[in-house]
């Protein structure tokens, strides 16, 4: 199958995947399945360059070792081969990265996947913002069950990516600023996702550091300063945002003012997460190096919380809402270090990308992801997991992405 045919076949599927990611789980699964069917043909004609082959092989080996370790820990914990193999489905997004790599190594496919995801998120954000402003849904409520996922690392990552693309190519300013404004308004005025507020501040700081050489020019400094002032103004004018931040602070103070059994009775968002962290850490202390296995975590998690005074089992279903604690508890410190090594290799590979926006964009997206999983888990929340899978394929697989290809200047006729 020629490269042109691979692009023709993969393009509609990756566009559909981008549209389905935040709208339908069944559609997402179907599109990933179709890409898996295309993968053998893509691998058959795929050719590596030597630096890419060496770097990608290291990444694939780290992913493979991590999966083998997960399987081994579950077997050591007394689980059957069949159930231990089935448990690997929690790590399937890592496997998808390996299998789908040659499809997204084609820059045209990767670019269209990125554009499709951006268009999907902007349209959903615009719809959510409009319904909030018109009063069809209460302030801060979100249009669909996928919206909380969107208003975290996904929306913030795209905002920062658009901002950095403007810094790289100021002549495309309206194409960057218009979707940025829509996304920011939806986040600040029509969202209850507090994680998004934190990620915006942290991610913007990193993006500014990465582009500090460009910010030496006065025109960039003025625009960035104006943007910061506008965002602060929107944030301060949003009573809903102020209420959500104030509520989070009060919940933290309330949690630490109570004893263990009183804390277990709290069912606020922040208190429950803090309770998860405390109980998961107790499990880690008993299984520090090798973990207790992902298959055994659910029962052990409920038992430890029950001992601490919890009575509502539905709230303690086995998701500690922290990927680091989850990895440490289920796979031990050894497994956690393996997991972090994968992300270190991802950043090392990004360092060698020639396209500056591709390199910086991936660093920012990885940073946002590693921050967001302190209050969530890719292993449980597959919307976040599929997004990061797609982001890694788009920004890592192509040698030179060129997300916004430079305009071709026509030669003047004499």
N, C-alpha and C positions, 0 to 999 in steps of 0.2 A: 504494500500500500504506500503510495507516494506521500510526501509531506503535504502537498496541497489537499489530497483527499483526507488525510488525518485532521487537518485544520477544518475542512468542511464538515466532517462528521462530529468532531469534538465541540465546535463552537456552539451549536444550538443546545447541546447538553450542558455545557458549563454556564451558559446564560440562564437556562432553566434552573440549574442548581442554585445559582445566585438569587433567583427570584423565589425559589422554594425554601431557602434556608431559614427565613424568618416568617414563613407563612404556613407551611405544611410539612410535618414530619414524614408523612408517607411519600410526598413528592421528593423530599431530600433523599430518602433512602432509594427511591427509584432512579434518580439521576446518578447517584453514586454507583448503583448497580450497572447502569448503562456505561459509565466510564470504565468500570472494571472489565466489561466485555470488550472495550476498545483497547485496553492496556496491552494484551499480548501482541497485537499488531503494531502498537507503538514501540514496544520493546524490540520487536524483530528488526526494525529498520533504524533503531536508535544508535547513535555513535557518540561516544564520549570524547571530550578533549582531556588531555592528561591531568591538568590541575583539578578540573571538575570531578573526574573519576575518583581521584585520590580523596578529595574532601567528602564527596557524597558517600563513598565506601565506608569512611570512618563513621559518618552519621548513621548509615544503615546498620553497621556492626553494633553501634551503641544501642540502637533501638532493638536489635535482635537479642543482645545480651540482657537488656532490661526485661524483655518478654520471657526469656528463659528463666531469669531469676524469679519473676512473678509466678511462673508455673512451678518452679522448685519449692518456693516457700509454701504454696498451697498444698503440695504433696507432702512436705515435711510436717505440715500441720495436721495430717491424717485424712486429707480429702482424696477422693478417687481420681484416677486419671481423667475420666470423662468430665467430671465437674470442674477439675482444675483447668482442662483445656477450654471448656465453655467460659470460664472466668476471664480468659484472655480477650473476650469481646469488649471488655471495658477499655482495652488498649487498642481497639481496632483502628482508631484514627491515625495512630503511628504507622500501622501496617498499610493503610491507604496511601500514606505519603510515599512509601517505597514503591508500591504497585503503580500508582498514577504518575510517578515522576516524569517519564518520557513524554506523556501527553502535555504536561504543563511546561516542559522544557522548550516547547515551541512558543516564542514570544507573542505571536498573534493570539494564541489560545489563552495564555496567561493574562495578557492585556484585556481581552474581552471578558474574562471572568471577573477581573477587578472592576471594569466599567459596569458590568451587569450588577455586581454587588453594590457599588456606589449608587447606581440608579434606583435599585430596589430599596435601599435604606433611606434615600432622600424622599422618595415617593411615600413610603410608609410614615416617615417623620412628618412630612407635610400634612398627610391625612390625619395623623394623631394630633398635631398642633391645631389644625382647623376645627376638628371636633371638640377639642378642649375650649378653644376661644369662642365657639358658637354655643357652648353650653350643652352639647349633646352627650358628653360624658363629664363627670365631676372633675374639678381641677386636680391634676396629679394622677388621675386614673389613666390607665393605658388601654389602647384600642383592642389589643389581642394578648393572649397569654405569652406570645413571643416577645412582646415589647420590653419587658424588664431586661431580657438578654441584650436586646438591641441598644438600650440606653446605657450600656456599660462600656466595655472595651471596644465594641464594634463601632458605635457611633463616635466615640471620642477618638478612636484610631483613625477613622476616615476624616474627621475634622482636622486633625494634625497633619495627615497625609496631604490634604488639600492645601493647607497652609504652607507646607514645605514645597509643594509643587509650584505655588505662586512665587516663592522665593527663588526657585530655580528658573522659572519662566514667567516673568512679570507681564509679558504681553498677553498672557492668557488669564488675566486677573479676574474678569467677570465669570469665567468658567469655574474658578476656584471659590470666589467669594459668595456667589449666589447659593450654591449648595451648602457652604459653610454656615451661612446665616440661618438657613432653614433648619439644619441639624442642631445648631446651638440654641435656637429658640425652642425647639422641641425638648431639648435637654433641660433648659433652665426654667421654662414656663409650663411645660406639660408633662413632666416626669417626676416620679417619686424615687428614682434610683439614686440613692446617696453615693453609691460607689462611683457613679458617673461623675459626680462633682469632684471627688478626690482624684480620680484618674485624669480629669481635665487639667487640674492644677499641676500634678506631677508630670504628666506627659508633655504639657506645654513647656515646663522648665527644661526637660530633656531636649525637646525639639529646638529650643533657643540655644542651648549649649552646643548642639551638633551643628547649628548654622551660625555660630558666633562670627565666623569670618565674613559672611555676607552682611551681618547686622552692623558691621563697622560703617557701612554706607548709610548716610543720613536718611535717604528715602525709605529704607527698610525700617530703621529705628522709629521713625515718625508713625508709620502705618502700624507697626507692632504695638507701640505705646497707645495709639488710638484704639486699637482692638482690645487691649487690656482694659482700658477705661470703659469701653462700651459693655464688655462682658461683666465687669464689676457692677456697672450701673444696672444691668438687667438682673444680676443676681440679688442685689440689694433691694430692687423694686419688686421682686417676686416674694410675696408673703408666703406662698406655699413652700418655696425653697428654704426660707428662713425657719419656717415651722418644722420642716423635716430635719434640718441640722440641729435645731434646738432640742427636738425630741430625742435624737440620737445621743446627744450629750447628757440629757437627763436620765436616759436609760442606763448609760454607763455608770453614772454616779449612783443610781438606785441599786444596780447590781452589786457594786463593791461595798455598799452599806449594809448588806444582808448576810446572814450566815448560809451555810451550804444548803440546808433543807428549804430555806425561804427562797433561795435563788432558783431551785428546781421548780418552784411553783410559778415563777414568772414566765409569761408566754409572749413577751415583746420580742421584736425582731433582733435587737442587739443582745438582749439578755440570753435568748436561746442560743445564739452563736457563741457567746462567751462561755455558756455552760457546756456546749459541745467541745470547745477548746480545752477546758479544764478536764473534762472526763476523758477525752482522747489522750491527753498528756499522761494521765494515770495508766492508760493501757500501754502507752509507749514505754513507760518505766519498767513494765513487766516483760516487754518484748523489744528491748532496745536495739539490738543489732540485726536481727533477722525478721522481726515482725511476726504477727500472728496469722497472716494470710487474709486475703480479701474475702474469702468465703466464710471465715469465722468472725469477721469484724462485726457484722450486724447483731448477732446474739450477745457478743461480749460488750458491745457499745450500750445496748439496752440494760444489761445486767449492772454495769458500773454506774449508769445514770439512775437506775432503780435504787441502788445502794445509797446514792446521794440524795434520794428523796423524790425522784421523778415518778409520776403516776400516769402520765399520758403517753402511752407507747407510740402513738401515731406521730408524735413530735420527735421521736428518737429512732427513726427508721434505718439508721446506718449511714447517713450522710453527714459527716462532721463539718461540711461547708468550709473546708480548708484543705486544699490539695496537698500541701506540704505535710500537714499532720496525718492526712489519710495515707500518703505514701510511707511515712515513717512508721505509722502504726501497723500497716498491713505488710510492708516489705522491709521494715527495719531501716536503720541508718545506712546500711549498704545499698538498699534499693533506692532510698532518697538521693544518695550521692550519684547513683547511676542516672536517675531521672534528671538531676541538675546538669549532669555531664552532657546530656542530649541538647539542652538549651545553650550550654557553653559552645558546643560545636556549631549549632545554628548561627550564633553570633560570630564565630570565627569564619564561617563560610560567607556571611554577609560582608565581612571586612574586605574580602577579595573581589567583590562585585564592582565592575567599572562604573555602572550607573549610580551616581551619587544619591538620587532620590530612592532608588531601589535599596541601597545600602542603609541609608538613614531611616527610611520608612520601615524596614524590617526590624531595626533596632528598637524603634519606638513601639511597634506593635508587640514585640516580644516583651518589652518592659511593662507595657500595659497589661499583657496577659499574666505575667509573673506577679504583678501586683493584685490583679483581680482574683486570682485563685487563693488569696489569703482569706477571702470571704465566700468562695464558691469552689466548685470542683469540676474539672473537665471530665472526670471519669463518670460523673453522674449527669451533668448538664451537657447533653450532646449538642445543643445549639452552639454553645461556646466552643466545644471541641471541634465541631465541623467547621466553624469559622476559622479557628486557628489552623486546622488542616489546610483549608483553602488558602489562607494567607501565606503559610509556609511554602506551599506549592507555587503560588503566584510569584513570590519574591525570591525564592531560593532556586527553583528548577531552571529558569532561563538564565543564560550567561549574561545577557544584557537586555533587561526588560524594556527600557524606554517607555514608561507608562504614558507619557505625553510626547509622542514623536515630534521632533522639531519640524517646523514648517519648511517646505521646500521653496527656496527663492528662485523664481523664474529669471532667466538671463534676459536682460533688457535688449530689445531689438534695436539695431542701429538705425 
